[in-house]
Amino acid sequence: MAQGVQEKVLAKIRRQGRSWAFSHVDFAGAGSRDAIDKAMERLQREETIRRVIRGIYDFPAFSKMLDRTLGPDIYQVSQALARKFGWRIQPDGASALNLMRVSTQVPAQYVFQSDGPTRTYEIGTTEVRFIHKAIKEMNFECDETAVITHGLKSLGSEHVDDRTIQKIRRWLPEDRRKKVLHDSRRVTGWVHEAIRRISEEGTGG
């Protein structure tokens, strides 16, 4: 039975792909809480997955160019925490730009608005801070829509050029682009137009 649970856990991790972060809640239905916890402990000992912080793990990505395992993806870790505690979260503008790699600055802190309690986590040398706040634009179905919307608004329409569009397109998985475009249909006109360009133009970018 325990082996069956581990196989289910590992199968889902592989389906989600490298850099995915998760907790036990992401495997509801695979087995009991105890069996899921033991499966993740075994996978960690085997170095298949990595413990990021207490209760949160990830499926590490490896860079051939750098010849090393990459650090945790902050966006994925933040989403995993939100799912674990049942929070809804949205990044502030500067954090959104860094998550999408539009900004080249390496931040010491990422800030998210949250309908949960105010909490701070240390992810390696990076601080992730969730600030309790009444969140606007909470009706997005896709998490990526909120990230892109906040990032674009932080930049301002005059600073959204072709290079910015290309960077965001590279960050946004191709299979999410049409969903994000539909999800953003009620946002400010110029933001929606930028998302249309991200989603439709040069999809191989």
N, C-alpha and C positions, 0 to 999 in steps of 0.2 A: 504493500500500500504506500509506504513512504517513498519508494522508488518511483511509483506512479505519480505522486505529487511533484517530485523533483523534475520528472520529465515534462509535466504540464507547465511548471514554472519556467523551465529552461526554454521550452518551445515558445512561450509568449515573449520572453526576453529576446530571443532571436528574431521573432517576427517584428518586434518594435525596432530593432537595429541598434547599432553602436551609438553610444552616448546617452541612451535612454536611462532615466533615473526612475526609481520606483520604491515602493514600500509594500508591506504585506497586504494592504487593502487592494492593490492592483491585481491580486490573484484570488479574489473572492470566488468561491466555487471550485477551486482546485483541490481543496481539502480543508482540514481543520486549521485554526490559527497556529497551533503547535507544530503541525506537520509542515506548514508553509515556512514558519520560522526556521525549522531544522533544515529544510531544503535550501534556504538561502544561506544558512551557516555553512553547509557543505559546499555549496557553489563558491562561497567566499574562500574557504580553505583551499579549494582546488584552483583558486585565482581566476575563475571564470567571470566572477563579478567582484566589485570593489565596494567596501563600506565607505560611504562619504561622510556621514554623520550618524549619530544614533538613530536607527530605524530606517535610514535611507541608504540605498545602494545604487550603483550604476553599472552599465555594461560598457567598460572602458573602450575608447577609440584609440587606435594606434596610427601615428603619422609616419608614413614611409619616408617622407621628405626630411623630417626631423629625427627619424629613427628612434622614436620613443613613444611611450604611452602618454596620451594627452590628459590634462586635468579634467575634473568634472565640468560638464556643461551647466552653467549657472541657471540658464532658462529651464532646462530639464529638471534640475534639482528643485527649483522654486515651484514648478508645476507638481512635482511629486509631493512636496510638503503640502501644497494646497489640496491635492486629492486626499492625502492622508487625514487631514484635519477637517475636510469639508469646507474650506474657504473658497471664496471667489477673489481673485487677485488681478491687478493690472499694474504694469510698471509705470514709473514716472517717465517723463520725456527723455531725460539723459540716459536712464537705464535702458530704455527701449532702443535707443540708438546704439548703445554698446552691445546689447544682446544680438542685434542684427548685424553687428560689425560695420556699421556705417561710420561710427566714430573710431578712430585709431587709438584713442587714449585708453589705457588699461586702468579701469576704476578700482579704487580700494573698497568701494561700497556700491551695491545695487539696492535700489529702493522700490518697493512695491506697495501700492495701496491695497488694503485688505478689509473684508468685512469681518475678519476674525480679530483676535487680540493683537496688540503690538508686541512683536517678538523680533529678536535678532539672532542670527546663526553665523558661525564662523565656518566658512568653506575654504580650508587651506588658509591662504593669506587674504581672502576676500570676505567681506562682511555682507550678508544679505539681510536686509531689514524690511520687515512687514509692518506697516503703519496702519492702525485702525482708522478708517475714514469712510464716510458715505461716498461710495464710488459712482461716478457718472458713467454713462455709456456702458451700462452693465448688461445690456441685452444682446451682446454679441454671442453668437453660437460658437465661433472659433476663437481660441485663445490668441492665435496669431493676428487676428483682426485688431484686437486691442493693442498689441505690441506695435503693429505698423501704424495705426492711427495716432497713437501717442507720440511715436517717433517722428512722424511727418509733421504733426502740429508743433512739436518742439523745434523743428528746423525752420518752419515757415515756408510758404509757397515759393518765395524768391530763391530759396537755397536748394530746392529739389530739382536736381539736374539729371542728365542721362546716367552719369556715374552712380548717383545715389540710387536711381531706379535699378540699375544692374546689381548693386550690392544687396539690396533688399530681395531682389528676385533670386539671387544665389542662396540667400538664407531661407526663403520660403519654399518648402518642398513642392514640386510640380503638381502632385496630386491634391494639394490644398488650395491651389491658386483660384480655381473657379468657385470654391466654397467661400473663400475670403472675399472675392469680388461680390458675390451675392450678399454676403453678410454685411458688407460695408455700404449697401445701397442708400442708407439714410444718413450717412455722415456728410460733413461739409463738402460742397461741390468740388473744390480743387483737390481735396484729399481723396475723394472717390475717383477722380480722374487719374490721379497718380497711382492708385491701386489698380485701376484698369490697365494702365501701362505695365505695371509690375506683373499682372496676371496674364495678359494677352499678348504683349509685344515681345517677339524674340524669345519664345518659350524655351529654346535650347540654351539661353544665357545662363 
